[in-house]
Amino acid sequence: MHCGCVNPIVCPAQYVVRDYYTPRVVPVVQPIVTVNRQNIVNVPQYYVQPLTTNVVVAPQPGFSTATGTRGLFSRRF
């Protein structure tokens, strides 16, 4: 008895892969170091120290006490 039915051909399964992505937060720590630098710079600061000296000047020839300081410092007109 032959029914005329054919036997089906069964092929190997083919896979269709659908990838889905779910974002996940991963913490990344980036340290930042702040360096406060204090640079020392030499700046001269001058101080004035006043000195006083006494000088004694001996009388010069031609100087007359009667005329005062006329012989040394004044002109005759």
PDB file of N, CA, C, O and CB in Angstrom:
ATOM      1  N   MET A   1       0.806  -1.140   0.000  1.00  0.00           N
ATOM      2  CA  MET A   1       0.000   0.000   0.000  1.00  0.00           C
ATOM      3  C   MET A   1       0.870   1.231   0.000  1.00  0.00           C
ATOM      4  O   MET A   1       1.729   1.467   0.850  1.00  0.00           O
ATOM      5  CB  MET A   1      -0.929  -0.018   1.157  1.00  0.00           C
ATOM      6  N   HIS A   2       0.608   1.896  -0.899  1.00  0.00           N
ATOM      7  CA  HIS A   2       1.362   3.109  -1.082  1.00  0.00           C
ATOM      8  C   HIS A   2       0.373   4.253  -1.088  1.00  0.00           C
ATOM      9  O   HIS A   2      -0.535   4.304  -1.917  1.00  0.00           O
ATOM     10  CB  HIS A   2       2.208   3.072  -2.384  1.00  0.00           C
ATOM     11  N   CYS A   3       0.568   5.209  -0.114  1.00  0.00           N
ATOM     12  CA  CYS A   3      -0.430   6.266   0.010  1.00  0.00           C
ATOM     13  C   CYS A   3      -0.056   7.504  -0.774  1.00  0.00           C
ATOM     14  O   CYS A   3      -0.863   8.427  -0.891  1.00  0.00           O
ATOM     15  CB  CYS A   3      -0.627   6.625   1.455  1.00  0.00           C
ATOM     16  N   GLY A   4       1.072   7.542  -1.278  1.00  0.00           N
ATOM     17  CA  GLY A   4       1.515   8.723  -1.994  1.00  0.00           C
ATOM     18  C   GLY A   4       1.968   9.858  -1.089  1.00  0.00           C
ATOM     19  O   GLY A   4       2.150  10.979  -1.564  1.00  0.00           O
ATOM     20  N   CYS A   5       2.146   9.611   0.146  1.00  0.00           N
ATOM     21  CA  CYS A   5       2.629  10.627   1.102  1.00  0.00           C
ATOM     22  C   CYS A   5       4.148  10.683   1.032  1.00  0.00           C
ATOM     23  O   CYS A   5       4.826   9.667   0.881  1.00  0.00           O
ATOM     24  CB  CYS A   5       2.153  10.308   2.567  1.00  0.00           C
ATOM     25  N   VAL A   6       4.624  11.823   1.140  1.00  0.00           N
ATOM     26  CA  VAL A   6       6.074  11.980   1.151  1.00  0.00           C
ATOM     27  C   VAL A   6       6.550  12.240   2.576  1.00  0.00           C
ATOM     28  O   VAL A   6       5.855  12.855   3.385  1.00  0.00           O
ATOM     29  CB  VAL A   6       6.511  13.129   0.211  1.00  0.00           C
ATOM     30  N   ASN A   7       7.678  11.784   2.836  1.00  0.00           N
ATOM     31  CA  ASN A   7       8.292  12.056   4.146  1.00  0.00           C
ATOM     32  C   ASN A   7       8.919  13.450   4.110  1.00  0.00           C
ATOM     33  O   ASN A   7       9.669  13.764   3.186  1.00  0.00           O
ATOM     34  CB  ASN A   7       9.370  10.966   4.512  1.00  0.00           C
ATOM     35  N   PRO A   8       8.619  14.286   5.104  1.00  0.00           N
ATOM     36  CA  PRO A   8       9.181  15.625   5.104  1.00  0.00           C
ATOM     37  C   PRO A   8      10.698  15.605   5.376  1.00  0.00           C
ATOM     38  O   PRO A   8      11.221  14.733   6.070  1.00  0.00           O
ATOM     39  CB  PRO A   8       8.469  16.485   6.147  1.00  0.00           C
ATOM     40  N   ILE A   9      11.363  16.591   4.805  1.00  0.00           N
ATOM     41  CA  ILE A   9      12.793  16.747   5.067  1.00  0.00           C
ATOM     42  C   ILE A   9      12.931  17.730   6.241  1.00  0.00           C
ATOM     43  O   ILE A   9      12.410  18.844   6.181  1.00  0.00           O
ATOM     44  CB  ILE A   9      13.575  17.262   3.774  1.00  0.00           C
ATOM     45  N   VAL A  10      13.592  17.339   7.245  1.00  0.00           N
ATOM     46  CA  VAL A  10      13.774  18.179   8.432  1.00  0.00           C
ATOM     47  C   VAL A  10      15.207  18.706   8.414  1.00  0.00           C
ATOM     48  O   VAL A  10      16.163  17.936   8.503  1.00  0.00           O
ATOM     49  CB  VAL A  10      13.476  17.376   9.761  1.00  0.00           C
ATOM     50  N   CYS A  11      15.342  20.022   8.298  1.00  0.00           N
ATOM     51  CA  CYS A  11      16.659  20.670   8.278  1.00  0.00           C
ATOM     52  C   CYS A  11      17.083  20.997   9.705  1.00  0.00           C
ATOM     53  O   CYS A  11      16.251  21.106  10.607  1.00  0.00           O
ATOM     54  CB  CYS A  11      16.636  21.962   7.403  1.00  0.00           C
ATOM     55  N   PRO A  12      18.387  21.152   9.891  1.00  0.00           N
ATOM     56  CA  PRO A  12      18.829  21.554  11.235  1.00  0.00           C
ATOM     57  C   PRO A  12      18.302  22.946  11.587  1.00  0.00           C
ATOM     58  O   PRO A  12      18.083  23.763  10.693  1.00  0.00           O
ATOM     59  CB  PRO A  12      20.373  21.533  11.325  1.00  0.00           C
ATOM     60  N   ALA A  13      18.101  23.220  12.840  1.00  0.00           N
ATOM     61  CA  ALA A  13      17.539  24.499  13.292  1.00  0.00           C
ATOM     62  C   ALA A  13      18.522  25.640  13.051  1.00  0.00           C
ATOM     63  O   ALA A  13      19.729  25.497  13.245  1.00  0.00           O
ATOM     64  CB  ALA A  13      17.168  24.428  14.786  1.00  0.00           C
ATOM     65  N   GLN A  14      17.995  26.735  12.639  1.00  0.00           N
ATOM     66  CA  GLN A  14      18.785  27.966  12.512  1.00  0.00           C
ATOM     67  C   GLN A  14      18.374  28.893  13.658  1.00  0.00           C
ATOM     68  O   GLN A  14      17.202  28.992  14.022  1.00  0.00           O
ATOM     69  CB  GLN A  14      18.566  28.661  11.100  1.00  0.00           C
ATOM     70  N   TYR A  15      19.375  29.559  14.202  1.00  0.00           N
ATOM     71  CA  TYR A  15      19.117  30.433  15.354  1.00  0.00           C
ATOM     72  C   TYR A  15      19.188  31.897  14.949  1.00  0.00           C
ATOM     73  O   TYR A  15      20.102  32.313  14.236  1.00  0.00           O
ATOM     74  CB  TYR A  15      20.121  30.151  16.483  1.00  0.00           C
ATOM     75  N   VAL A  16      18.264  32.633  15.387  1.00  0.00           N
ATOM     76  CA  VAL A  16      18.266  34.079  15.241  1.00  0.00           C
ATOM     77  C   VAL A  16      18.471  34.638  16.645  1.00  0.00           C
ATOM     78  O   VAL A  16      17.651  34.439  17.541  1.00  0.00           O
ATOM     79  CB  VAL A  16      16.926  34.617  14.570  1.00  0.00           C
ATOM     80  N   VAL A  17      19.587  35.341  16.809  1.00  0.00           N
ATOM     81  CA  VAL A  17      19.914  35.887  18.136  1.00  0.00           C
ATOM     82  C   VAL A  17      19.660  37.387  18.105  1.00  0.00           C
ATOM     83  O   VAL A  17      20.207  38.105  17.270  1.00  0.00           O
ATOM     84  CB  VAL A  17      21.407  35.578  18.538  1.00  0.00           C
ATOM     85  N   ARG A  18      18.840  37.839  19.007  1.00  0.00           N
ATOM     86  CA  ARG A  18      18.595  39.270  19.154  1.00  0.00           C
ATOM     87  C   ARG A  18      19.231  39.719  20.468  1.00  0.00           C
ATOM     88  O   ARG A  18      18.797  39.342  21.556  1.00  0.00           O
ATOM     89  CB  ARG A  18      17.055  39.599  19.120  1.00  0.00           C
ATOM     90  N   ASP A  19      20.306  40.562  20.322  1.00  0.00           N
ATOM     91  CA  ASP A  19      21.018  41.046  21.512  1.00  0.00           C
ATOM     92  C   ASP A  19      20.375  42.333  22.011  1.00  0.00           C
ATOM     93  O   ASP A  19      20.103  43.250  21.237  1.00  0.00           O
ATOM     94  CB  ASP A  19      22.522  41.278  21.203  1.00  0.00           C
ATOM     95  N   TYR A  20      20.145  42.381  23.280  1.00  0.00           N
ATOM     96  CA  TYR A  20      19.652  43.572  23.947  1.00  0.00           C
ATOM     97  C   TYR A  20      20.706  43.998  24.959  1.00  0.00           C
ATOM     98  O   TYR A  20      21.334  43.167  25.616  1.00  0.00           O
ATOM     99  CB  TYR A  20      18.264  43.317  24.632  1.00  0.00           C
ATOM    100  N   TYR A  21      20.883  45.291  25.068  1.00  0.00           N
ATOM    101  CA  TYR A  21      21.891  45.814  25.995  1.00  0.00           C
ATOM    102  C   TYR A  21      21.201  46.679  27.035  1.00  0.00           C
ATOM    103  O   TYR A  21      20.359  47.519  26.716  1.00  0.00           O
ATOM    104  CB  TYR A  21      22.988  46.626  25.240  1.00  0.00           C
ATOM    105  N   THR A  22      21.573  46.456  28.265  1.00  0.00           N
ATOM    106  CA  THR A  22      21.068  47.250  29.370  1.00  0.00           C
ATOM    107  C   THR A  22      22.251  48.000  29.984  1.00  0.00           C
ATOM    108  O   THR A  22      23.210  47.380  30.443  1.00  0.00           O
ATOM    109  CB  THR A  22      20.342  46.352  30.434  1.00  0.00           C
ATOM    110  N   PRO A  23      22.183  49.320  29.991  1.00  0.00           N
ATOM    111  CA  PRO A  23      23.311  50.076  30.552  1.00  0.00           C
ATOM    112  C   PRO A  23      23.393  49.909  32.067  1.00  0.00           C
ATOM    113  O   PRO A  23      22.379  49.895  32.765  1.00  0.00           O
ATOM    114  CB  PRO A  23      23.185  51.564  30.197  1.00  0.00           C
ATOM    115  N   ARG A  24      24.611  49.784  32.550  1.00  0.00           N
ATOM    116  CA  ARG A  24      24.854  49.679  33.982  1.00  0.00           C
ATOM    117  C   ARG A  24      25.958  50.676  34.319  1.00  0.00           C
ATOM    118  O   ARG A  24      27.023  50.654  33.702  1.00  0.00           O
ATOM    119  CB  ARG A  24      25.246  48.207  34.406  1.00  0.00           C
ATOM    120  N   VAL A  25      25.714  51.535  35.279  1.00  0.00           N
ATOM    121  CA  VAL A  25      26.677  52.569  35.663  1.00  0.00           C
ATOM    122  C   VAL A  25      27.776  51.931  36.497  1.00  0.00           C
ATOM    123  O   VAL A  25      27.514  51.256  37.492  1.00  0.00           O
ATOM    124  CB  VAL A  25      25.986  53.723  36.450  1.00  0.00           C
ATOM    125  N   VAL A  26      29.001  52.160  36.072  1.00  0.00           N
ATOM    126  CA  VAL A  26      30.164  51.684  36.818  1.00  0.00           C
ATOM    127  C   VAL A  26      30.939  52.928  37.261  1.00  0.00           C
ATOM    128  O   VAL A  26      31.438  53.668  36.414  1.00  0.00           O
ATOM    129  CB  VAL A  26      31.068  50.705  35.945  1.00  0.00           C
ATOM    130  N   PRO A  27      31.049  53.170  38.556  1.00  0.00           N
ATOM    131  CA  PRO A  27      31.750  54.366  39.024  1.00  0.00           C
ATOM    132  C   PRO A  27      33.254  54.285  38.720  1.00  0.00           C
ATOM    133  O   PRO A  27      33.908  53.274  38.975  1.00  0.00           O
ATOM    134  CB  PRO A  27      31.524  54.555  40.536  1.00  0.00           C
ATOM    135  N   VAL A  28      33.766  55.369  38.176  1.00  0.00           N
ATOM    136  CA  VAL A  28      35.197  55.496  37.933  1.00  0.00           C
ATOM    137  C   VAL A  28      35.656  56.709  38.740  1.00  0.00           C
ATOM    138  O   VAL A  28      35.200  57.826  38.495  1.00  0.00           O
ATOM    139  CB  VAL A  28      35.531  55.651  36.382  1.00  0.00           C
ATOM    140  N   VAL A  29      36.546  56.497  39.688  1.00  0.00           N
ATOM    141  CA  VAL A  29      37.007  57.561  40.570  1.00  0.00           C
ATOM    142  C   VAL A  29      38.307  58.118  40.009  1.00  0.00           C
ATOM    143  O   VAL A  29      39.281  57.387  39.828  1.00  0.00           O
ATOM    144  CB  VAL A  29      37.200  57.046  42.032  1.00  0.00           C
ATOM    145  N   GLN A  30      38.313  59.421  39.735  1.00  0.00           N
ATOM    146  CA  GLN A  30      39.512  60.103  39.242  1.00  0.00           C
ATOM    147  C   GLN A  30      39.938  61.112  40.294  1.00  0.00           C
ATOM    148  O   GLN A  30      39.348  62.189  40.384  1.00  0.00           O
ATOM    149  CB  GLN A  30      39.256  60.802  37.858  1.00  0.00           C
ATOM    150  N   PRO A  31      40.965  60.783  41.106  1.00  0.00           N
ATOM    151  CA  PRO A  31      41.398  61.739  42.129  1.00  0.00           C
ATOM    152  C   PRO A  31      42.064  62.959  41.490  1.00  0.00           C
ATOM    153  O   PRO A  31      42.819  62.837  40.525  1.00  0.00           O
ATOM    154  CB  PRO A  31      42.366  61.065  43.119  1.00  0.00           C
ATOM    155  N   ILE A  32      41.774  64.122  42.041  1.00  0.00           N
ATOM    156  CA  ILE A  32      42.413  65.359  41.621  1.00  0.00           C
ATOM    157  C   ILE A  32      43.065  65.959  42.857  1.00  0.00           C
ATOM    158  O   ILE A  32      42.399  66.229  43.856  1.00  0.00           O
ATOM    159  CB  ILE A  32      41.387  66.357  40.961  1.00  0.00           C
ATOM    160  N   VAL A  33      44.360  66.163  42.779  1.00  0.00           N
ATOM    161  CA  VAL A  33      45.116  66.689  43.902  1.00  0.00           C
ATOM    162  C   VAL A  33      45.434  68.155  43.618  1.00  0.00           C
ATOM    163  O   VAL A  33      46.036  68.474  42.593  1.00  0.00           O
ATOM    164  CB  VAL A  33      46.418  65.862  44.146  1.00  0.00           C
ATOM    165  N   THR A  34      45.035  69.037  44.518  1.00  0.00           N
ATOM    166  CA  THR A  34      45.351  70.454  44.409  1.00  0.00           C
ATOM    167  C   THR A  34      46.554  70.728  45.292  1.00  0.00           C
ATOM    168  O   THR A  34      46.517  70.476  46.496  1.00  0.00           O
ATOM    169  CB  THR A  34      44.134  71.351  44.811  1.00  0.00           C
ATOM    170  N   VAL A  35      47.620  71.245  44.695  1.00  0.00           N
ATOM    171  CA  VAL A  35      48.842  71.536  45.434  1.00  0.00           C
ATOM    172  C   VAL A  35      48.953  73.049  45.576  1.00  0.00           C
ATOM    173  O   VAL A  35      49.050  73.760  44.576  1.00  0.00           O
ATOM    174  CB  VAL A  35      50.105  70.937  44.719  1.00  0.00           C
ATOM    175  N   ASN A  36      48.939  73.540  46.799  1.00  0.00           N
ATOM    176  CA  ASN A  36      49.127  74.960  47.074  1.00  0.00           C
ATOM    177  C   ASN A  36      50.602  75.179  47.389  1.00  0.00           C
ATOM    178  O   ASN A  36      51.094  74.760  48.436  1.00  0.00           O
ATOM    179  CB  ASN A  36      48.211  75.447  48.255  1.00  0.00           C
ATOM    180  N   ARG A  37      51.298  75.840  46.469  1.00  0.00           N
ATOM    181  CA  ARG A  37      52.725  76.066  46.656  1.00  0.00           C
ATOM    182  C   ARG A  37      52.972  77.503  47.068  1.00  0.00           C
ATOM    183  O   ARG A  37      52.443  78.433  46.458  1.00  0.00           O
ATOM    184  CB  ARG A  37      53.505  75.733  45.376  1.00  0.00           C
ATOM    185  N   GLN A  38      53.768  77.682  48.093  1.00  0.00           N
ATOM    186  CA  GLN A  38      54.154  79.013  48.528  1.00  0.00           C
ATOM    187  C   GLN A  38      55.635  79.172  48.223  1.00  0.00           C
ATOM    188  O   GLN A  38      56.483  78.533  48.845  1.00  0.00           O
ATOM    189  CB  GLN A  38      53.849  79.240  50.053  1.00  0.00           C
ATOM    190  N   ASN A  39      55.932  80.028  47.262  1.00  0.00           N
ATOM    191  CA  ASN A  39      57.302  80.249  46.843  1.00  0.00           C
ATOM    192  C   ASN A  39      57.858  81.462  47.574  1.00  0.00           C
ATOM    193  O   ASN A  39      57.243  82.529  47.577  1.00  0.00           O
ATOM    194  CB  ASN A  39      57.389  80.439  45.313  1.00  0.00           C
ATOM    195  N   ILE A  40      59.015  81.298  48.191  1.00  0.00           N
ATOM    196  CA  ILE A  40      59.654  82.377  48.925  1.00  0.00           C
ATOM    197  C   ILE A  40      60.573  83.127  47.969  1.00  0.00           C
ATOM    198  O   ILE A  40      61.436  82.529  47.326  1.00  0.00           O
ATOM    199  CB  ILE A  40      60.442  81.835  50.159  1.00  0.00           C
ATOM    200  N   VAL A  41      60.383  84.433  47.883  1.00  0.00           N
ATOM    201  CA  VAL A  41      61.198  85.282  47.021  1.00  0.00           C
ATOM    202  C   VAL A  41      61.871  86.325  47.900  1.00  0.00           C
ATOM    203  O   VAL A  41      61.204  87.023  48.664  1.00  0.00           O
ATOM    204  CB  VAL A  41      60.338  85.957  45.893  1.00  0.00           C
ATOM    205  N   ASN A  42      63.181  86.431  47.793  1.00  0.00           N
ATOM    206  CA  ASN A  42      63.912  87.420  48.579  1.00  0.00           C
ATOM    207  C   ASN A  42      63.763  88.799  47.945  1.00  0.00           C
ATOM    208  O   ASN A  42      64.076  88.997  46.771  1.00  0.00           O
ATOM    209  CB  ASN A  42      65.404  87.035  48.695  1.00  0.00           C
ATOM    210  N   VAL A  43      63.278  89.746  48.745  1.00  0.00           N
ATOM    211  CA  VAL A  43      63.103  91.125  48.299  1.00  0.00           C
ATOM    212  C   VAL A  43      63.899  92.005  49.255  1.00  0.00           C
ATOM    213  O   VAL A  43      63.617  92.018  50.453  1.00  0.00           O
ATOM    214  CB  VAL A  43      61.577  91.541  48.258  1.00  0.00           C
ATOM    215  N   PRO A  44      64.894  92.745  48.748  1.00  0.00           N
ATOM    216  CA  PRO A  44      65.677  93.589  49.658  1.00  0.00           C
ATOM    217  C   PRO A  44      64.849  94.758  50.193  1.00  0.00           C
ATOM    218  O   PRO A  44      64.102  95.399  49.454  1.00  0.00           O
ATOM    219  CB  PRO A  44      66.927  94.119  48.945  1.00  0.00           C
ATOM    220  N   GLN A  45      64.994  95.012  51.462  1.00  0.00           N
ATOM    221  CA  GLN A  45      64.346  96.161  52.082  1.00  0.00           C
ATOM    222  C   GLN A  45      65.442  96.954  52.783  1.00  0.00           C
ATOM    223  O   GLN A  45      66.088  96.466  53.710  1.00  0.00           O
ATOM    224  CB  GLN A  45      63.203  95.725  53.087  1.00  0.00           C
ATOM    225  N   TYR A  46      65.635  98.176  52.325  1.00  0.00           N
ATOM    226  CA  TYR A  46      66.732  98.989  52.823  1.00  0.00           C
ATOM    227  C   TYR A  46      66.277  99.813  54.017  1.00  0.00           C
ATOM    228  O   TYR A  46      65.167 100.345  54.041  1.00  0.00           O
ATOM    229  CB  TYR A  46      67.275  99.900  51.718  1.00  0.00           C
ATOM    230  N   TYR A  47      67.152  99.907  55.001  1.00  0.00           N
ATOM    231  CA  TYR A  47      66.928 100.747  56.160  1.00  0.00           C
ATOM    232  C   TYR A  47      68.022 101.797  56.175  1.00  0.00           C
ATOM    233  O   TYR A  47      69.184 101.489  55.911  1.00  0.00           O
ATOM    234  CB  TYR A  47      66.910  99.915  57.484  1.00  0.00           C
ATOM    235  N   VAL A  48      67.660 103.033  56.483  1.00  0.00           N
ATOM    236  CA  VAL A  48      68.622 104.124  56.550  1.00  0.00           C
ATOM    237  C   VAL A  48      69.008 104.318  58.003  1.00  0.00           C
ATOM    238  O   VAL A  48      68.154 104.472  58.876  1.00  0.00           O
ATOM    239  CB  VAL A  48      68.042 105.439  55.939  1.00  0.00           C
ATOM    240  N   GLN A  49      70.315 104.307  58.249  1.00  0.00           N
ATOM    241  CA  GLN A  49      70.806 104.535  59.598  1.00  0.00           C
ATOM    242  C   GLN A  49      71.563 105.856  59.592  1.00  0.00           C
ATOM    243  O   GLN A  49      72.700 105.914  59.124  1.00  0.00           O
ATOM    244  CB  GLN A  49      71.715 103.353  60.089  1.00  0.00           C
ATOM    245  N   PRO A  50      70.950 106.912  60.104  1.00  0.00           N
ATOM    246  CA  PRO A  50      71.622 108.210  60.075  1.00  0.00           C
ATOM    247  C   PRO A  50      72.795 108.249  61.057  1.00  0.00           C
ATOM    248  O   PRO A  50      72.692 107.765  62.184  1.00  0.00           O
ATOM    249  CB  PRO A  50      70.626 109.331  60.399  1.00  0.00           C
ATOM    250  N   LEU A  51      73.887 108.821  60.620  1.00  0.00           N
ATOM    251  CA  LEU A  51      75.064 108.997  61.465  1.00  0.00           C
ATOM    252  C   LEU A  51      75.398 110.485  61.496  1.00  0.00           C
ATOM    253  O   LEU A  51      75.270 111.179  60.487  1.00  0.00           O
ATOM    254  CB  LEU A  51      76.282 108.149  60.943  1.00  0.00           C
ATOM    255  N   THR A  52      75.814 110.956  62.627  1.00  0.00           N
ATOM    256  CA  THR A  52      76.212 112.354  62.780  1.00  0.00           C
ATOM    257  C   THR A  52      77.654 112.384  63.261  1.00  0.00           C
ATOM    258  O   THR A  52      78.001 111.717  64.236  1.00  0.00           O
ATOM    259  CB  THR A  52      75.269 113.114  63.775  1.00  0.00           C
ATOM    260  N   THR A  53      78.488 113.151  62.585  1.00  0.00           N
ATOM    261  CA  THR A  53      79.871 113.316  63.020  1.00  0.00           C
ATOM    262  C   THR A  53      80.139 114.793  63.233  1.00  0.00           C
ATOM    263  O   THR A  53      79.547 115.643  62.567  1.00  0.00           O
ATOM    264  CB  THR A  53      80.867 112.715  61.987  1.00  0.00           C
ATOM    265  N   ASN A  54      81.018 115.091  64.150  1.00  0.00           N
ATOM    266  CA  ASN A  54      81.439 116.465  64.438  1.00  0.00           C
ATOM    267  C   ASN A  54      82.841 116.641  63.882  1.00  0.00           C
ATOM    268  O   ASN A  54      83.749 115.869  64.190  1.00  0.00           O
ATOM    269  CB  ASN A  54      81.395 116.779  65.984  1.00  0.00           C
ATOM    270  N   VAL A  55      83.002 117.658  63.065  1.00  0.00           N
ATOM    271  CA  VAL A  55      84.297 117.952  62.473  1.00  0.00           C
ATOM    272  C   VAL A  55      84.723 119.330  62.941  1.00  0.00           C
ATOM    273  O   VAL A  55      83.964 120.292  62.824  1.00  0.00           O
ATOM    274  CB  VAL A  55      84.247 117.874  60.916  1.00  0.00           C
ATOM    275  N   VAL A  56      85.909 119.429  63.458  1.00  0.00           N
ATOM    276  CA  VAL A  56      86.453 120.711  63.914  1.00  0.00           C
ATOM    277  C   VAL A  56      87.401 121.199  62.839  1.00  0.00           C
ATOM    278  O   VAL A  56      88.342 120.498  62.466  1.00  0.00           O
ATOM    279  CB  VAL A  56      87.183 120.583  65.307  1.00  0.00           C
ATOM    280  N   VAL A  57      87.155 122.401  62.341  1.00  0.00           N
ATOM    281  CA  VAL A  57      87.988 122.994  61.307  1.00  0.00           C
ATOM    282  C   VAL A  57      88.808 124.105  61.960  1.00  0.00           C
ATOM    283  O   VAL A  57      88.251 125.010  62.581  1.00  0.00           O
ATOM    284  CB  VAL A  57      87.122 123.540  60.112  1.00  0.00           C
ATOM    285  N   ALA A  58      90.107 124.034  61.821  1.00  0.00           N
ATOM    286  CA  ALA A  58      90.998 125.053  62.399  1.00  0.00           C
ATOM    287  C   ALA A  58      90.912 126.322  61.561  1.00  0.00           C
ATOM    288  O   ALA A  58      90.705 126.249  60.350  1.00  0.00           O
ATOM    289  CB  ALA A  58      92.474 124.539  62.471  1.00  0.00           C
ATOM    290  N   PRO A  59      91.070 127.491  62.194  1.00  0.00           N
ATOM    291  CA  PRO A  59      91.020 128.742  61.452  1.00  0.00           C
ATOM    292  C   PRO A  59      92.140 128.803  60.414  1.00  0.00           C
ATOM    293  O   PRO A  59      93.247 128.317  60.650  1.00  0.00           O
ATOM    294  CB  PRO A  59      91.115 129.935  62.410  1.00  0.00           C
ATOM    295  N   GLN A  60      91.845 129.395  59.286  1.00  0.00           N
ATOM    296  CA  GLN A  60      92.833 129.505  58.218  1.00  0.00           C
ATOM    297  C   GLN A  60      93.523 130.862  58.305  1.00  0.00           C
ATOM    298  O   GLN A  60      92.977 131.800  58.887  1.00  0.00           O
ATOM    299  CB  GLN A  60      92.171 129.313  56.826  1.00  0.00           C
ATOM    300  N   PRO A  61      94.691 130.970  57.743  1.00  0.00           N
ATOM    301  CA  PRO A  61      95.378 132.270  57.769  1.00  0.00           C
ATOM    302  C   PRO A  61      94.560 133.317  57.023  1.00  0.00           C
ATOM    303  O   PRO A  61      93.943 133.011  56.002  1.00  0.00           O
ATOM    304  CB  PRO A  61      96.792 132.156  57.149  1.00  0.00           C
ATOM    305  N   GLY A  62      94.550 134.515  57.511  1.00  0.00           N
ATOM    306  CA  GLY A  62      93.807 135.595  56.901  1.00  0.00           C
ATOM    307  C   GLY A  62      92.403 135.721  57.439  1.00  0.00           C
ATOM    308  O   GLY A  62      91.654 136.612  57.039  1.00  0.00           O
ATOM    309  N   PHE A  63      92.048 134.845  58.332  1.00  0.00           N
ATOM    310  CA  PHE A  63      90.721 134.906  58.927  1.00  0.00           C
ATOM    311  C   PHE A  63      90.778 135.830  60.114  1.00  0.00           C
ATOM    312  O   PHE A  63      91.620 135.668  60.997  1.00  0.00           O
ATOM    313  CB  PHE A  63      90.214 133.504  59.339  1.00  0.00           C
ATOM    314  N   SER A  64      89.887 136.799  60.141  1.00  0.00           N
ATOM    315  CA  SER A  64      89.888 137.754  61.232  1.00  0.00           C
ATOM    316  C   SER A  64      88.586 137.619  61.998  1.00  0.00           C
ATOM    317  O   SER A  64      87.505 137.581  61.410  1.00  0.00           O
ATOM    318  CB  SER A  64      90.081 139.198  60.713  1.00  0.00           C
ATOM    319  N   THR A  65      88.700 137.547  63.299  1.00  0.00           N
ATOM    320  CA  THR A  65      87.502 137.467  64.111  1.00  0.00           C
ATOM    321  C   THR A  65      86.766 138.793  64.124  1.00  0.00           C
ATOM    322  O   THR A  65      85.569 138.831  64.409  1.00  0.00           O
ATOM    323  CB  THR A  65      87.847 137.043  65.526  1.00  0.00           C
ATOM    324  N   ALA A  66      87.450 139.868  63.825  1.00  0.00           N
ATOM    325  CA  ALA A  66      86.795 141.171  63.803  1.00  0.00           C
ATOM    326  C   ALA A  66      85.873 141.282  62.605  1.00  0.00           C
ATOM    327  O   ALA A  66      84.834 141.939  62.683  1.00  0.00           O
ATOM    328  CB  ALA A  66      87.830 142.298  63.781  1.00  0.00           C
ATOM    329  N   THR A  67      86.232 140.656  61.504  1.00  0.00           N
ATOM    330  CA  THR A  67      85.386 140.740  60.321  1.00  0.00           C
ATOM    331  C   THR A  67      84.377 139.594  60.262  1.00  0.00           C
ATOM    332  O   THR A  67      83.540 139.534  59.361  1.00  0.00           O
ATOM    333  CB  THR A  67      86.244 140.742  59.066  1.00  0.00           C
ATOM    334  N   GLY A  68      84.468 138.704  61.214  1.00  0.00           N
ATOM    335  CA  GLY A  68      83.528 137.581  61.235  1.00  0.00           C
ATOM    336  C   GLY A  68      83.910 136.567  60.166  1.00  0.00           C
ATOM    337  O   GLY A  68      85.075 136.189  60.042  1.00  0.00           O
ATOM    338  N   THR A  69      82.974 136.156  59.439  1.00  0.00           N
ATOM    339  CA  THR A  69      83.224 135.141  58.428  1.00  0.00           C
ATOM    340  C   THR A  69      83.414 135.758  57.052  1.00  0.00           C
ATOM    341  O   THR A  69      83.354 135.060  56.040  1.00  0.00           O
ATOM    342  CB  THR A  69      82.087 134.144  58.395  1.00  0.00           C
ATOM    343  N   ARG A  70      83.634 137.009  57.016  1.00  0.00           N
ATOM    344  CA  ARG A  70      83.707 137.722  55.759  1.00  0.00           C
ATOM    345  C   ARG A  70      84.844 137.248  54.872  1.00  0.00           C
ATOM    346  O   ARG A  70      84.691 137.171  53.653  1.00  0.00           O
ATOM    347  CB  ARG A  70      83.850 139.178  56.018  1.00  0.00           C
ATOM    348  N   GLY A  71      85.954 136.939  55.458  1.00  0.00           N
ATOM    349  CA  GLY A  71      87.105 136.532  54.664  1.00  0.00           C
ATOM    350  C   GLY A  71      86.879 135.208  53.930  1.00  0.00           C
ATOM    351  O   GLY A  71      87.454 134.992  52.864  1.00  0.00           O
ATOM    352  N   LEU A  72      86.072 134.344  54.473  1.00  0.00           N
ATOM    353  CA  LEU A  72      85.885 133.042  53.859  1.00  0.00           C
ATOM    354  C   LEU A  72      84.630 132.954  53.003  1.00  0.00           C
ATOM    355  O   LEU A  72      84.653 132.339  51.936  1.00  0.00           O
ATOM    356  CB  LEU A  72      85.841 131.995  54.915  1.00  0.00           C
ATOM    357  N   PHE A  73      83.539 133.557  53.452  1.00  0.00           N
ATOM    358  CA  PHE A  73      82.262 133.268  52.848  1.00  0.00           C
ATOM    359  C   PHE A  73      81.589 134.421  52.114  1.00  0.00           C
ATOM    360  O   PHE A  73      80.634 134.186  51.373  1.00  0.00           O
ATOM    361  CB  PHE A  73      81.371 132.791  53.873  1.00  0.00           C
ATOM    362  N   SER A  74      82.029 135.603  52.283  1.00  0.00           N
ATOM    363  CA  SER A  74      81.326 136.722  51.654  1.00  0.00           C
ATOM    364  C   SER A  74      82.232 137.389  50.621  1.00  0.00           C
ATOM    365  O   SER A  74      83.458 137.306  50.702  1.00  0.00           O
ATOM    366  CB  SER A  74      80.866 137.752  52.718  1.00  0.00           C
ATOM    367  N   ARG A  75      81.616 138.040  49.669  1.00  0.00           N
ATOM    368  CA  ARG A  75      82.349 138.764  48.622  1.00  0.00           C
ATOM    369  C   ARG A  75      82.364 140.243  48.949  1.00  0.00           C
ATOM    370  O   ARG A  75      81.477 140.777  49.615  1.00  0.00           O
ATOM    371  CB  ARG A  75      81.717 138.524  47.225  1.00  0.00           C
ATOM    372  N   ARG A  76      83.372 140.854  48.471  1.00  0.00           N
ATOM    373  CA  ARG A  76      83.420 142.325  48.624  1.00  0.00           C
ATOM    374  C   ARG A  76      82.956 142.929  47.329  1.00  0.00           C
ATOM    375  O   ARG A  76      83.382 142.513  46.252  1.00  0.00           O
ATOM    376  CB  ARG A  76      84.861 142.840  48.996  1.00  0.00           C
ATOM    377  N   PHE A  77      82.090 143.904  47.428  1.00  0.00           N
ATOM    378  CA  PHE A  77      81.558 144.579  46.236  1.00  0.00           C
ATOM    379  C   PHE A  77      82.144 145.947  46.130  1.00  0.00           C
ATOM    380  O   PHE A  77      81.827 146.684  45.196  1.00  0.00           O
ATOM    381  CB  PHE A  77      80.030 144.663  46.271  1.00  0.00           C
TER     382      PHE A  77
END
